């Protein structure tokens, strides 16, 4: 493994990020790697990139993007005005899982949250992602809340 490089995603990374999102048991059915949805993905990327409370990370190993996650900084009034970090869309290339890339990505995200003066970091993961649950438990995250979603489409 070449030394991993952690950096902010650029517009040219969007196809690789989409591929990582689709390379997953759940993403395979909800992401589209074809050209028909690319303008929507590009629009979403541009909105994320323009928002100072967002950091879309890519992790490179040589010339290959092997991981991604989205980090959101959420200012709030609860807990004495504490800022939170929200980690979402964590993906490691399927052929690279088990190499501790995910651990390195989470460690990077935690340090970035500390730098942004976040007092807490939270994340969600689908109930079906049993391996992810074990991963986050091992890293010290606690399943403290029940999450709800409502699709608006």
Secondary structure in CASP SS format (residue, H / E / C, confidence):
PFRMAT SS
TARGET T0000
AUTHOR 0000-0000-0000
METHOD secondary structure of the structure
MODEL  1
X C 1.00
X C 1.00
X C 1.00
X E 1.00
X E 1.00
X E 1.00
X E 1.00
X E 1.00
X C 1.00
X C 1.00
X H 1.00
X H 1.00
X H 1.00
X H 1.00
X H 1.00
X H 1.00
X H 1.00
X H 1.00
X H 1.00
X H 1.00
X H 1.00
X H 1.00
X C 1.00
X C 1.00
X C 1.00
X C 1.00
X H 1.00
X H 1.00
X H 1.00
X H 1.00
X C 1.00
X C 1.00
X C 1.00
X C 1.00
X H 1.00
X H 1.00
X H 1.00
X H 1.00
X H 1.00
X H 1.00
X H 1.00
X H 1.00
X H 1.00
X H 1.00
X H 1.00
X H 1.00
X H 1.00
X H 1.00
X H 1.00
X H 1.00
X C 1.00
X C 1.00
X C 1.00
X E 1.00
X E 1.00
X E 1.00
X E 1.00
X E 1.00
X E 1.00
X E 1.00
X E 1.00
X C 1.00
X C 1.00
X E 1.00
X E 1.00
X E 1.00
X E 1.00
X E 1.00
X E 1.00
X E 1.00
X E 1.00
X E 1.00
X E 1.00
X E 1.00
X C 1.00
X C 1.00
X C 1.00
X H 1.00
X H 1.00
X H 1.00
X H 1.00
X C 1.00
X E 1.00
X E 1.00
X E 1.00
X E 1.00
X E 1.00
X E 1.00
X E 1.00
X E 1.00
X E 1.00
X E 1.00
X C 1.00
X H 1.00
X H 1.00
X H 1.00
X C 1.00
X C 1.00
X C 1.00
X C 1.00
X H 1.00
X H 1.00
X H 1.00
X H 1.00
X H 1.00
X H 1.00
X H 1.00
X H 1.00
X H 1.00
X H 1.00
X H 1.00
X H 1.00
X H 1.00
X H 1.00
X H 1.00
X C 1.00
X C 1.00
X E 1.00
X E 1.00
X E 1.00
X E 1.00
X E 1.00
X E 1.00
X C 1.00
X C 1.00
X C 1.00
X C 1.00
X C 1.00
X C 1.00
X H 1.00
X H 1.00
X H 1.00
X H 1.00
X H 1.00
X H 1.00
X H 1.00
X H 1.00
X H 1.00
X C 1.00
X C 1.00
X C 1.00
X C 1.00
X C 1.00
X C 1.00
X C 1.00
X C 1.00
X C 1.00
X C 1.00
X C 1.00
X C 1.00
X C 1.00
X C 1.00
X C 1.00
END
